[in-house]
Amino acid sequence: MKRSLSITASLVGAASLILLAGCTTDPSVENPQGEGGGETQTEESVEWFDQEVFDRQDAERSVVPEGPEEQPYLQTINAEMRDTSEFKSDGAKKICFANASISNPWRQTGWITMNEQLKALQKSGVISEMETRDAKDSDDTQIADIDYFISEGDCDGFVISPNSTAALTPAVERACDTGKPVVVFDRGVQTDCAVTFIHPIGGFAWGIDTAEFLIDNLEKGDKVVALRILPGVDVLEQRWAGAEKLFDEAGIEAVDYFTGADPAEIKKIISDELAKGDVQGVWMDAGDGAVAAIEAFEDAGKDYPVMTGEDELSFLRKWKETGLTGLAPVYSNFQWRTPLLAMEQIFAGEEVPQEWVLPQSPITAEELDDYLARNEGMPDGHYAKFGGEDLPGYPEVWQKRVIP
């Protein structure tokens, strides 16, 4: 049986309840666990933990990926291949890309990399052009964007990075109904009509990596402050659901807050928690604002926490500067190359994975100096594992942060 290209089946019926949680005026949805990380739940809350998916992603963390060692963006984990001979055709193709947004550094880094990959495929005659529409984090806008591409009628293939899961599913299905190949990446939808769904291992793998690291470096009864950027996105919710399960089992006191990735809000949260007592650990579901969290400890004159951030360079550099005990989990940014390379394979009639699971390996303390050296000269908003070193504009395009 094929796996769904989405959050798990047990979540499908409930997910639509919070698709607009990031902009809702209902405070119970904005912070489904209550202010201060309590246990308050409402009818509109969603249970994001799924044991089957947790176990699968846990196992996938230790699978040696198949594919070229120096090209992680082409590697696969436990791939079930799909025949694409129906799409085989000659000549350069027009790709239509419906993007959720480029509203944060992770997406901006990926967008730069994707455009450099596009240039390489245009030069080799695979792609003629890529028409892109940016939904600016709006479900309604992205649905309209996809319908525009369909009505326009001159797309040879569709690439879609969904803004949210259930809301975009019908639009993705309409794109599939055109008979043109559809590639979905980053976030999932509730249909497997796309030729391939491309993503790193997933949110539970992130949650396991980070929680196990904190548990290994803390004591039972220690306190962890979890900083979460926003509710209602499957990958982010699963990061916390996986970590929370392990913290509870290990006797770690964990309180979570939504921050909107606002450095001022992050500092306030950490300062307020430090005023209540010692905080031994900080967990983050994304690296935005990691430096602000560390600075809050410095401002309070407190010892640095054990901390997990992300492979964004601002965190890596602050980690090196402070010498804190840290881990940089990764939601592999190089995945932005893979959809266009998948289209190259699809138009050649080559098999591709139905679900293209990419490797997702954290940066450890032993690897920190190496990744800092590799990315010397890159701006703080750059991601260390961006995977674009062999593309035409390296390193200048990323150094100058040229956003197409």
PyMOL commands that set and color helices and strands:
alter all, ss='L'
color gray80, all
select helices_A, chain A and resi 9-18+21-23+27-30+51-60+72-74+85-87+105-123+139-152+165-176+203-217+234-250+263-276+290-300+313-322+333-336+338-347+365-374+396-399
alter helices_A, ss='H'
color red, helices_A
select strands_A, chain A and resi 81-82+93-99+127-134+157-161+182-185+196-200+223-228+253-258+281-284+306-308+326-327+352-353+355-358
alter strands_A, ss='S'
color yellow, strands_A
deselect
rebuild
show_as cartoon
